[in-house]
Amino acid sequence: VRAQGDTYQVVADVSQFEPPDIVVTTSNGHVAIRAEKVAEDGTVCDTFTHQCRLPDDTDPLSVSCALTESGTLLITAQRR
């Protein structure tokens, strides 16, 4: 988690996954990123998981995420 001005930012490279394969959740001050690539035969061929705790002064209702064209996931949250 990086502090940048009045926001916190989490960055993850998920370029090997398609947008529908990526799930971001927040709960109890934590952000979790999960991605799973499924092969045509139904087997899971690649996974990515990452979880981090947001600082205590994070506004939990301000958490948002965006996926860049290059496959970088940017999660931002405002400081209170």
C-alpha positions as CSV (number, residue, x, y, z in Angstrom):
1,V,0.0,0.0,0.0
2,R,1.5,3.3,-1.1
3,A,0.4,6.7,0.3
4,Q,0.0,9.3,-2.5
5,G,-1.3,12.7,-1.3
6,D,-4.7,12.2,0.3
7,T,-5.1,8.7,-1.2
8,Y,-3.7,5.2,-0.7
9,Q,-2.9,3.0,-3.7
10,V,-2.4,-0.7,-4.3
11,V,-1.0,-1.8,-7.7
12,A,-1.0,-5.3,-9.1
13,D,0.0,-6.8,-12.4
14,V,-2.8,-9.0,-13.6
15,S,-2.0,-8.7,-17.3
16,Q,-2.2,-12.5,-17.8
17,F,-5.9,-12.5,-16.9
18,E,-9.0,-11.2,-18.7
19,P,-11.2,-8.6,-16.8
20,P,-14.0,-11.1,-16.1
21,D,-11.5,-13.4,-14.4
22,I,-10.5,-10.8,-11.8
23,V,-12.4,-10.3,-8.5
24,V,-11.6,-7.5,-6.0
25,T,-13.2,-7.6,-2.6
26,T,-12.9,-5.5,0.6
27,S,-13.8,-6.6,4.1
28,N,-12.8,-5.5,7.6
29,G,-10.1,-3.1,6.3
30,H,-8.5,-5.6,3.9
31,V,-8.5,-5.7,0.1
32,A,-8.3,-9.0,-1.6
33,I,-7.5,-9.6,-5.3
34,R,-8.2,-13.0,-6.8
35,A,-7.9,-14.0,-10.5
36,E,-8.2,-17.4,-12.1
37,K,-7.6,-18.4,-15.7
38,V,-9.6,-21.5,-16.8
39,A,-8.5,-23.6,-19.8
40,E,-11.0,-24.7,-22.5
41,D,-11.2,-28.1,-20.9
42,G,-12.3,-26.5,-17.6
43,T,-9.0,-26.9,-15.7
44,V,-7.5,-24.0,-13.8
45,C,-4.2,-23.2,-15.5
46,D,-3.2,-20.0,-13.7
47,T,-4.2,-18.2,-10.5
48,F,-3.3,-15.0,-8.7
49,T,-4.2,-14.0,-5.1
50,H,-3.1,-11.0,-3.1
51,Q,-4.4,-9.6,0.1
52,C,-3.3,-6.5,2.0
53,R,-4.5,-4.5,5.0
54,L,-5.5,-0.9,4.4
55,P,-4.2,1.8,6.9
56,D,-6.6,2.6,9.7
57,D,-7.4,6.1,8.4
58,T,-8.8,4.7,5.1
59,D,-12.4,5.6,4.2
60,P,-13.8,2.2,3.5
61,L,-16.6,3.6,1.3
62,S,-14.1,5.3,-1.1
63,V,-12.3,2.1,-2.3
64,S,-12.4,1.8,-6.1
65,C,-10.4,0.0,-8.7
66,A,-9.5,0.4,-12.4
67,L,-7.8,-1.9,-14.9
68,T,-5.4,-0.3,-17.4
69,E,-5.1,-1.5,-20.9
70,S,-1.7,-2.9,-20.1
71,G,-3.2,-5.1,-17.4
72,T,-2.3,-3.2,-14.2
73,L,-4.9,-3.1,-11.6
74,L,-5.1,0.1,-9.6
75,I,-7.0,0.1,-6.3
76,T,-7.4,3.5,-4.6
77,A,-8.9,4.7,-1.4
78,Q,-9.2,8.1,0.2
79,R,-7.7,9.0,3.6
80,R,-10.2,10.3,6.2
